[in-house]
Amino acid sequence: MSEQHQKPLPVRFDPVNFADHRRELEGPIATKGMLRLRDNVVASDEMVSAKLSFSRGLYGYPLVEGEVMAFVTMRCVRCLYDVQVELNPDISVLVKPEDEILPQNEGDKEDVKDADRLDIHEYDGKSFVLSDLVEEELLLALPL
């Protein structure tokens, strides 16, 4: 099935519910609300594709893993021409409510080391906005 015919992924949902049910999502996500991404590129496709799975991660928080595929146009600082760039970051992000603090120096030493290496995305604790997480990961994947 081509991306144009796939139903867009949900915009807002409860990540705890998705993690508990080990949901998987695959499909397009609109970029029109990704203002920070649009500010950092000359142009981007209207949709990016994502394949994500939800499970429980460290400390029981929802863990989002998968990949995103996007094409953006950037201005090359060497030749000053526009260049199309493929962004394909692998995602492994722990999702936690913004008002909760990760436990410090609790549990075994491996958990503490893992917590230091984790990418963490905070949300309001009620509903998670998928495009915010995807936008963050795409911004991190942009070449300098």
N, C-alpha and C positions, 0 to 999 in steps of 0.2 A: 504494500500500500504506500503510495507516495505521500510525502509530508503535507502537500496541499489538501489532501482528502482526510487526513487524520484530525480527530477532534482535539482542540487545544487542551492542555493539561489544566487541572483545577488551579484557580488563582490563590484561594485561601482555604486552609484546612487545618485540622488538629494533627500535628506531627506525632503526638503520643499515640493516638488511635492508629495512625498509619504504621508506626513502629510495632505496636502490639499485634497488628494483623499482618505484619511483614509484607506490606503492600509494595508493588512495583508500578512505576509509572513510565510510560514511553510515549513521546509525542512532541508536538511543537509548543513553544512558549513565546508569546508576543514580546517584542523588544520596545514597543512604543512607550512604556512606562519606565524603561531603564535609562533615566536621564543622565546619570553619571557616566554610563557607557557611551551614550551619544555625545557627551561633552568631550570625550577623549578620542574619538575617531571621526573621520570625515563622513563616513556613512556605515550603516549596518543593514543586514537583511531584516525584513519585518518580523521574521520568526527565527528562532534557534531551535535545534532539536535536542532533546534530553532523554536519557535512559537512566532512571534512578531507582534505587531500592531503599527501603526503610527497615530498620531493625533497632534493637536496643544496644547502646554502646556503653562506654565507661560511665560508671555511677548510675546506670539505668536511664540515661538521657537518650532521646532518639538519635540515631546515627543515619545520615544520608550518604549513600555511596553510589557511584556511577560515573557517567560522563556526559559532557555537553559538547555539541558541535555548532560552531557559529563562523560566519564569514563577515569580516569587517574590512573597510577600506581605511587605510592610514596614509598619512603623508610621510614619505621617506625624507629624512633630514639630510641625507647625502645628495640625492639626485633631485629632490623637490617634486617628484612625481607621486601620484597616488598609486598605492600598491594594495592589492587584495591580500589579506592575511587570514589564514585558517586558524581558529582557536579551538582546541580540543582538549580542555583540561579534564583530568580525572578528578573526581570529587570524593572526598571522605571528610565529612564535617559533622561534628556533634552539635545538636540543636538544643539550646536551653533557654528558659525564660530569663529575660533581662534582669529581673529582680532577685534571682537566685545566684548564690556564689558557689563556685566549685569547691568541694572539700579540699583543705590544705593539709598536707602531711598526714593524711589518714590512709588506712589500708596498707597494702604491701608496696614496697619500693617500686615495683614495676608499674603499678597504677599511677604513682606520682610521676614517673618518667613519661608514661604515655600521655598524661594530662598536659605535660609541658610541650609535647609535640603536636597536640591536636589543633586542628582548625575548629574554631567555635563560632557559631552563628547564633546571635541572640534574637529573640522575638518577644512579643508582648505577653506571652503566656496563655493566650486564648487561641488566636489563629495565626498561622504561619503563612507568610507571603512567599511563595516559591520563587517568583521572579527576582526578589531581593537577594536570595541566596545565589541564584544563577548569575545575576549581575555581578555580585562580589567576586565570584570565581572567574568570570570572564575578564574582569578588570585586572585580577592578579595574573592572568595568562597573557595580557597584552605585552608585546615586546617593548623594550625601553626605547 
